[in-house]
Amino acid sequence: MADITFISGSTLGSAEYVAEHLAEKLEVEGYSSEILHGPVLAELPSEGLWLIVTSTHGAGDLPDNLQPLIDELIEQKPDLSGVRYGAIGIGNREYDLFCGAIDKVNEAMQACGATLLGETLKIDVLEHEIPEDPAENWLAIWQQHLQ
C-alpha cells in the first residue's frame, strides 16, 4: 500500500500535473505514492494519507472525473475517520466561486470524518502560470504534518 494516495480531479490536466509533480517530490523524500485520476470510492483505501488536487470549472463546479467520488461521499457517508488528507484547489480568482471545487471536497471529506492536515492551498492560475510551483512550496509545509 502507498504511503500517500493522490486523488486528482481535472478538466484540462493541470491538477493531474500537480499531483504527479508532488508525488515525485515525495518519493525523493522516501514516501511511496499511488496516483488516481478521478477514482471511485471502492478504489480508495479507507484509512491513511490522501492528497487531493482538483481544478474548478464553471461556477465552482467539480471536474467531471471527480464528481462521482464526491457524490458517493455525500450519499454513502463512509467512515473516513482513519483518513488524514491534504487539499489543493486550482482556479481563477476572477470567478465568484474561486476554487469552489476544493471547498466541496473539503465539506464532503469532513462530513465523513476525515481530518484535514494543514491549510488548503488555493492556486490562482492568473497569478501562477505554473501551478506546480506554489504547490511545491505548500508541500514543504504540509510535510511537517506527516511527522
C-alpha positions as CSV (number, residue, x, y, z in Angstrom):
1,M,0.0,0.0,0.0
2,A,1.2,3.5,-0.8
3,D,2.1,5.9,2.0
4,I,0.1,8.6,0.2
5,T,-2.8,8.2,-2.2
6,F,-3.1,11.1,-4.6
7,I,-6.5,11.9,-6.0
8,S,-6.8,14.3,-8.9
9,G,-9.8,15.9,-10.5
10,S,-9.0,17.7,-13.7
11,T,-10.7,19.0,-16.8
12,L,-7.7,20.1,-18.7
13,G,-4.9,18.3,-16.9
14,S,-3.4,20.9,-14.6
15,A,-4.5,19.0,-11.4
16,E,-3.0,15.8,-12.8
17,Y,0.3,17.5,-13.5
18,V,0.4,19.0,-10.0
19,A,-0.4,15.6,-8.4
20,E,2.3,13.8,-10.4
21,H,4.9,16.6,-9.6
22,L,4.2,16.4,-5.9
23,A,4.3,12.6,-5.9
24,E,7.7,12.7,-7.5
25,K,8.9,15.2,-4.8
26,L,7.6,13.0,-2.0
27,E,9.1,9.9,-3.5
28,V,12.5,11.6,-3.3
29,E,11.8,12.0,0.4
30,G,11.1,8.3,0.8
31,Y,7.3,8.2,0.5
32,S,5.6,5.8,-1.8
33,S,2.5,7.0,-3.7
34,E,-0.3,6.0,-5.8
35,I,-2.0,8.5,-8.2
36,L,-5.6,8.0,-9.0
37,H,-7.2,10.4,-11.6
38,G,-10.9,10.5,-10.8
39,P,-11.3,7.4,-8.7
40,V,-14.5,5.9,-7.2
41,L,-14.8,5.1,-3.5
42,A,-14.1,1.4,-4.0
43,E,-10.6,2.2,-5.4
44,L,-9.5,4.1,-2.3
45,P,-8.1,3.0,1.0
46,S,-10.4,3.6,3.9
47,E,-7.5,4.9,6.0
48,G,-4.2,6.5,5.6
49,L,-2.9,9.7,3.9
50,W,-4.7,11.2,0.9
51,L,-3.6,14.3,-1.1
52,I,-6.5,15.7,-3.2
53,V,-5.8,18.1,-6.1
54,T,-8.7,19.4,-8.1
55,S,-9.3,22.1,-10.5
56,T,-12.6,24.1,-10.6
57,H,-14.6,24.8,-13.7
58,G,-17.8,26.7,-14.4
59,A,-19.5,28.2,-11.4
60,G,-17.4,26.5,-8.7
61,D,-18.0,23.0,-10.2
62,L,-16.1,19.8,-9.7
63,P,-14.4,18.3,-12.8
64,D,-16.4,15.5,-14.4
65,N,-13.9,12.9,-13.4
66,L,-14.1,13.8,-9.6
67,Q,-17.9,14.4,-9.3
68,P,-18.8,10.7,-9.0
69,L,-16.5,10.3,-5.9
70,I,-17.9,13.3,-4.2
71,D,-21.4,12.1,-5.0
72,E,-20.5,8.8,-3.3
73,L,-19.1,10.5,-0.3
74,I,-22.3,12.7,0.1
75,E,-24.7,9.8,-0.5
76,Q,-23.0,7.0,1.3
77,K,-21.2,8.9,4.1
78,P,-18.5,6.2,4.6
79,D,-16.4,6.3,7.7
80,L,-13.2,8.1,6.8
81,S,-12.1,8.8,10.3
82,G,-8.9,6.9,9.6
83,V,-8.1,9.3,6.7
84,R,-5.9,12.3,7.0
85,Y,-5.6,14.4,3.9
86,G,-4.2,17.5,2.2
87,A,-6.2,19.6,-0.2
88,I,-5.1,21.7,-3.2
89,G,-7.5,23.7,-5.4
90,I,-6.7,25.2,-8.7
91,G,-8.9,28.0,-10.1
92,N,-9.3,31.5,-11.4
93,R,-9.9,34.3,-8.9
94,E,-11.9,36.3,-11.5
95,Y,-14.8,33.8,-10.9
96,D,-17.2,34.3,-7.9
97,L,-16.6,30.8,-6.6
98,F,-12.8,30.8,-6.7
99,C,-11.6,27.2,-6.1
100,G,-15.2,26.2,-5.3
101,A,-14.4,22.5,-6.1
102,I,-11.9,22.1,-3.3
103,D,-14.4,23.7,-0.9
104,K,-16.9,21.0,-1.9
105,V,-14.3,18.3,-1.5
106,N,-13.4,19.5,2.0
107,E,-17.0,19.6,3.0
108,A,-17.7,16.1,1.8
109,M,-14.5,14.7,3.3
110,Q,-15.0,16.3,6.7
111,A,-18.7,15.1,6.8
112,C,-17.3,11.6,6.5
113,G,-14.9,12.1,9.5
114,A,-11.6,12.7,7.5
115,T,-9.1,15.1,9.1
116,L,-7.6,17.9,7.0
117,L,-3.9,18.3,7.6
118,G,-2.7,21.9,7.4
119,E,-4.2,24.6,5.3
120,T,-6.0,24.1,2.0
121,L,-3.9,25.6,-0.9
122,K,-5.8,27.6,-3.4
123,I,-3.8,28.3,-6.6
124,D,-4.9,31.2,-8.8
125,V,-3.9,30.3,-12.4
126,L,-3.8,34.0,-13.3
127,E,-1.1,34.6,-10.6
128,H,0.8,31.3,-11.1
129,E,1.2,30.2,-14.7
130,I,2.8,27.0,-13.5
131,P,0.7,25.7,-10.6
132,E,3.3,23.2,-9.7
133,D,5.5,26.0,-8.2
134,P,3.1,27.1,-5.4
135,A,2.1,23.5,-4.8
136,E,5.7,22.5,-4.3
137,N,6.2,25.4,-1.8
138,W,3.0,24.3,0.1
139,L,4.2,20.7,0.1
140,A,7.3,21.6,2.2
141,I,5.0,23.0,4.9
142,W,2.4,20.2,4.6
143,Q,5.0,17.5,5.0
144,Q,5.6,18.7,8.6
145,H,2.1,17.4,9.4
146,L,3.3,13.9,8.4
147,Q,5.7,13.5,11.3
